[in-house]
Every structure is written in structure tokens, then in C-alpha cells.
């Protein structure tokens, strides 16, 4: 049981969710990161704790079986670890996948293990492992490409767990919500067997789980954050106590639920229950999550396949209403020049320096012939007018 898992990303999700489940599966975890402070702490300390919070109860899990390597300084060591690993995972952010792909490719080239390497990207993005696989294959030699299917099994995944802002003195320790879901597509592992990871829900078709999560959890979380920030409410749970914000979150999720039930055959009753579960989760006062933290990176959140434009695009093409989602988009565009968030500053610059049509194309990835284009254009014109 178990083996060795190389995990890219020593942040809160990496330590508090992915590495915890890898460790629970009997794996030694080798953290890889370029952040000196995180790697130095992991190298200095032999353990850290993951504290689950839910319904006023706490459960503490101590993680001990790990090592850490700084890939900025010791890439050769990372390559050697991948060459003998059973699993490679990552929680680095979708935009960083292209930067970790080269070292993974080098590790794959050196593999002589008979059992293929399981590669699973744990990102808030649809098809993140496919994206990573594309970057890896682009760095492989001709011989490496010929043997890739015998050396590696790439599995897409969908992760769902809320990690709030941590206490300033938390160090490596992570506080996290009790609820979690980690779905991984099973087909890529049918030939060679599934990797040893505790708590994974193996599914034949992943897209319903990814889209349901992204267009429910992420849409509601971000909507509450952007409305809360505009109304100067500090936390997500207090934002949802505001009747107007609560109503807006429900309205946005009613529209995404319309898409999810029509597209994936999930019953209206099941989706309604899921929505209420999600709103209850993000309303948890014990998590005390700041609206500015949840709202950060608005450019990514406003992009074509993300939590607002993604479902709104499909609904608009179907002729279905998207008024509530457009209201969420409006408030996301107002998340500008927020202290500590570079994307919000870049968003402000884009809005100030470009015409509305160019903003819609640049930020949201929409074309003028798209049915959603004019709806988003109206929102952008309103935002520029208010500015």
C-alpha cells in the first residue's frame, strides 16, 4: 500500500488537502516548491497539523511522512524523485502548470519503473491535467513521446474544499473545512490500477462533477465576495447575512443550476439540495474567510471558461436568462485596485485604458458574434461609466 508522491505546491491546499490525502493513502510526500520560506519550514519541521472545522467541532490530523525540495535550486533532485515516484500531483494554480511541466518531463524521461506514473492536477480549472499533459508532452523527446502511454497515466480531477485565510502565526499548520470532495476520472487508470490516495471518488465521467463544483461553489463564493467587498462587509459569512447579497447568490445559482440540470441530467431536486449545502458551507462562521481573499485574481475569475462567463456563455447560446450572472460579472469588474492583489490593479488599468468592446474581448475572451457579448458589453459600459 502506498509509495511515493511528488506534490508541486506547498501552499494551504497542497499541505492541508492534497498532501493529507496522499499521506493517508500510505504515501511518502515529497513537496516541491520555489518559495524559499515554505520549503525551509517544511525542511526544518518534521510534522504539521491539519485541523478540520465543521459544526463547531474540530478534528486534528498530524502529517509526518514528508520531505521538501526547492526546485529553483535543486531541480536535479526533483527529477530523480519523479523518476522513482508513484504519483505526481500539483496545486499551484492553472497559470503555473506550464512552469512545472519541464521538470516533470525530465523526470518521466528518466523513469525505468515498470509501474506507470499517475499524474493528477488538483486545480480550479476544467481539464487541468489535460492542460498539464500537453505542456509535458511539448517538452519530451521523440523517444519520450513514443513511450509516454506506457510510462504515465494522466487523470483529470475536481477538488472541492474551502481553505480560509490562516492565522498569522499558523506556520505550516492548516485549518480547513470538514467537508471535501476529490473526484478523479477512473478510465486512465483502468489498465495499470488506481494510485493509493485516500478519500478519492473515482468516476467514469468527470465533467458533471467539475462543472457542478465550479459553477456552484466557485460562482457562489465569488459572488458573495464581490458584493461583500462593494458593500464593505469583511467576511463571506457576514456577507451572506445581508439579505441583498444572499438573494443575489441564490439568483446566480438558480441560473447555473438551470445549465447543470439541462446539460448533465442532474435532477432539479438534487441540484437544489446541492446549492443549499454549498451556501451553508460558505456561510460557516468558523471559517471566517475574508471577501478580499476570496475575490482576488478577478481577471482569472472573469475569463472565458471560469465561474461566471463559462455558464453564462452556454446559457446565452441556449436562449436562457443570465441576468443574475451578469450582475455578478458587474461587481467582479468593480473589484479594482485592491491592496495586495495585482490582478485587481491590472483589471483597473485595462478598464481605464481600453474601449468597452476591447475589454470584453481581452478580459472575458468573448467574440462579437457570441450571444453573450452584448450582455457583457452593457455591463462593461456601465462599469466604465461609474468609474
N, C-alpha and C positions, 0 to 999 in steps of 0.2 A: 504494500500500500504506500502511495506517495512517492516522492522522489525529490527532484529539484525544480523550482520555478524561478525564473528570472523575471522580475517585475520592474518595468520602467515607470518611474514616478513615485517619489517618496512623500507626496502630499497627503492630505487628510483622507481622501477617498482611497488612495493607494494603501496607506497604513491601516486605516480604520475599517475598510470593507474588503477590498480585493485580497490583500495580503493575509488578512484574518481568515478568510475562507480557504485560501491556499494552504495556510498553516494548519487549519482544522482538518484539511484533507491529508495531512501527514507529510506535507512538502517542506523542505528547507527553502526559505525565500531569500533570494539574492536581490536586494534593492539596487536599482541603477538610477542615478540622477546626476544633473550637472550643478545642482545647488550645493555649494560647499557646506553651508550651515546644516542642512538636513543630513547629508551624508556623514559629516563629522559627528553629529549627535547619534546617529544610528551605529556608527563605529565605536563610539565611546560607551554607549549603554547596551547592556545585554538583554534588556526587556523594555516593553512599554505596555500600556493598558488601553483597551477599547471598552468604553462604558456605554452600554445601550440604555436609552431612556424611553420609557413609554408608560402612560397611565400612572405616572407618579412613581414608578418602580425603576430600580437601577440594577443592571447586571454587568459585572466586570469580568473581562476576559484578558488574561495576560499573554502576550505574544513574546516568544523567546527564541525560536529556531530560525534565526535570520542572520544575514551578513549584508554589507553595503559596499558599493563601488562607485566612485566618481568617474563617469565615462569621459568627462572632459580631460582628466589627467591619466586615466588608466584604461583606455579603450581596449588594449590588447587583452586585459584581464576579462573584460566583458565578453569579448569574442570567445575566449576559452570557456567561460561559463555557459554561453549559449550552445557551444559545440557539444556540451555534455548534459544539457538540461532536458527535462521532460516537457516543460511548459514555458511559454513566454506570454506575459500579459503586459498591458500598459494602461495607465490612467494619467495621461499627460496633456490632454486637450486635443481636439481634432486638428488644429493648425500645426501641432508639433510632430505629427506622425511622420512627415517627410524627413524630419531630422533624426529620428531614431532608426529609420529603415536601413541606412547604410551599415550600421554596426550589426544589426540583426542579420543582414545579408551575408556579412563576413563570417558570422557565427555559423550560419547554415552551410556555407561553402566548406567549413572545416569539419562538419559532422561526419562521424563514422558509426554513430549509434544505429542499431538495427530498428529500433522503435522510432517512428516519426515524431517530430516536434509539434506540439499543439500550440498554435498561436491564436490568442483571443484578445482583441482590443476592447477595452471597457470604457467607452467614451459616450458622451451625449450626442450621438450622431448616427444617422441611419447608414448601415453598411460600412462601419468604421474599419472592420477587419479587412473587408474587400479593398478599401482605400489603402490601408497599410500594406496589404499583399501586393498591390500594384506598385507602390513605391519600392518594396523589397525586390520584386522581380526586375524592376528597372536598374537595380544595382548588381544583379547576379551576372556571372559569366555565362557564356553559351553552354558550357557543360553543366553549370549550376541550374540553368533553366530546364535542361533536359531531365534532370533528376529531381526537380522540386516536388513533384507529386508523390514521390517515394520518401522524401525527407521531411515534408511538412504537411500538416492538416490545418487549414485556416477556417476558423469558425466565428461567424458574426455573433454578437451578443447584445443584450439590452439590460442595463443595470438601473435599479431604482432604489435609492436610499438617500435620505436627506442628512447632510452633514452641515450643521450650523457653524457659525463663527466660533472659534475656540477661545478659551480664556488665555489671556496674555502669558500666564505662567504655566500653560499646559505642557510645554515641551513636546515630546513625542507622543504623549497620551492624547487619545481622540475620544470625544463624546459624540455619539451618533444615535439616530433614532432606532428603535427596536425593529420596526418593520423593514423588510428588504425583499427585493426580487432580483434575481440574476438569471435571465433566460439565455440559453446558448443553443444555436441550431445543432441538431444531432447528426444530420446527414454527413457532414465532412468527417465524422469520427466513426462511421459505421464499419469501415474497413479495418482500422487499426485499434479501435477501442477508445473509450472516453477517458480523458485525463481525470486524475483524482482531485476533485475540487468539491468541498462540502457545501451543500445548500443550493447547487445549481439546478435550475429547472430546465431539463432538456426538451426541446420542442422541434417538431418537424418543419414547421413554417414560422419564421421569426417575425416577419414584417407586421402582423397584427399586434404583437406584444410591443415592438419598438414604437409603432405609431400611436398605440393607445397610451403608452407611457409618455412619449414626447408631447403629444397633443392634449394630454390631460394634466399630468404632473407639472411639466415644464411650462405649459401655457398658463395654468392657474398660478403657479409660483411667481412667474414673471409679471403677470397682470397685477397681482397683489402688490408686487414690489414697485412697479412704475406708478400705479395710482397712489400707493402709500408714500412714495418719495415726493410726488407732486403735492400731496396734502400734508407733508411734513410729519408723517407718522413714522416712528423709528423702526418698528419691528413688523414682521409678517403677521404674527398672531394678533397684534393690536390693529393692524390694517384691516384684517378680516372681521374685526368687531365693528368697523364702520359700515353702516347699512348700505351706503352707496357703493363702496368697494366690494363688499360681499355680493351685492346684486350684479356688479359688473363681472366678477369672476364666474358666477353661475351662468350669466348670459353668454360669456365667451365659451364656456364648457358645453353649453347647450348646442352651440354651433359645431364644435369639434365632435361632440357625441353624434350629431347628425351624420357627419362624414364617417366616423368609425363604424356605426351600425350599418350604414348603407354599403360601405366598402368591404368590410371584413365579416359581415354576417353575425356580429355580436348582437345579442338581443338588447332592446331598449332598456329593459328592466335590469339586466346585468350591468350595462354601462352606467345607468343612473346610480346603482349601488356603488360602482367603482368611483364615480365622481364624488359622491358623498364621503367615501372613505378617504379620498385624496384631500378634499377640503378639510376634513377632520385632522388629517396628518399635518398639513401645513399650518393649521391653527393651533398646534401643540405649543402651549406657553413654555414648556420645559426646554424646547429647542432654542427659543429666543433668537431668531435669525433676523439680522438687520436688512432692511429694504435696499440699502445701498450695496450690500454684498451680493444679494440675490439678483439685483438689477445690473450688475457690472457686465461689461462686454456687450453693449447694446447693438453694435454692428453685426456681431455674430448672431445675436438673437433675432435681428431683423432680416437676416439673409434668406435666400430663396427656399431652402428646404427645412428651415427651422420652425419653431413653435407657433408663430403667427402667420407668416406668409405661406408656409407649407400647406397647412389645412385650408387657409383662405383661398389659395390658388385653385385647389381641387374643387372646393365648394362653388367658387365662382364659375368654373368651367361647367359645373353641373346645373347652374342656374339657381343655386341655393343661397340663402341670405348669409351675409358676412359682416353685418353692421357692428356687432359686438367685438369681433376680432379687429375691425378697423379702428374701433375706439381704443383697444389695447395697443395697436400699432401707433396711434397718435401719441399716447402717453409714453411709449417707448422712445419715440423721436424727441420727446421733451426731456429725456434723461441725458442732459448735456453738461459738460464741464464739471463732472462730479469728482470731488477730491479723491485721488488715489486710483482713478480709473482712466487709463489712457484712451480706451476706445470711445468713452463718452466725450472726451476732448476732440478726438478725431471726427466724431459724428457732428459736433458743433461746427467744426471747420468746414466739413462737407456741405452742411445745410447752409452755412453763410456764403460760401463761395460758388455754389452751383445753382443752376436753374432747376425748378421742380422736376421736370422730365428727366434730367440727368441724374438727380438724386435717387429717383425711383429705380432707374436702371442700375446705378452704381451700388446702392445700399441693398436693395431688395432683389436684384437680379431679374427684374421683370422686363418684358419686351412690350412695345406699344400695342402689338396685336393681341396680347393676353387680356382676357376678360377682366382680370383683377387690376390691370394697370391704371385705369381711370379712377377706380375707387381709392387706390393708394395715392395717386396723384392729388386727389382732392384733399386727402389727409396732409400731405406734404405742403401743399399751398396754404393750408390753414396754419400749420406749424410755422412756416416762414412768415406768414402774416402776423402771427402773435409775437414772433421774435422782433 
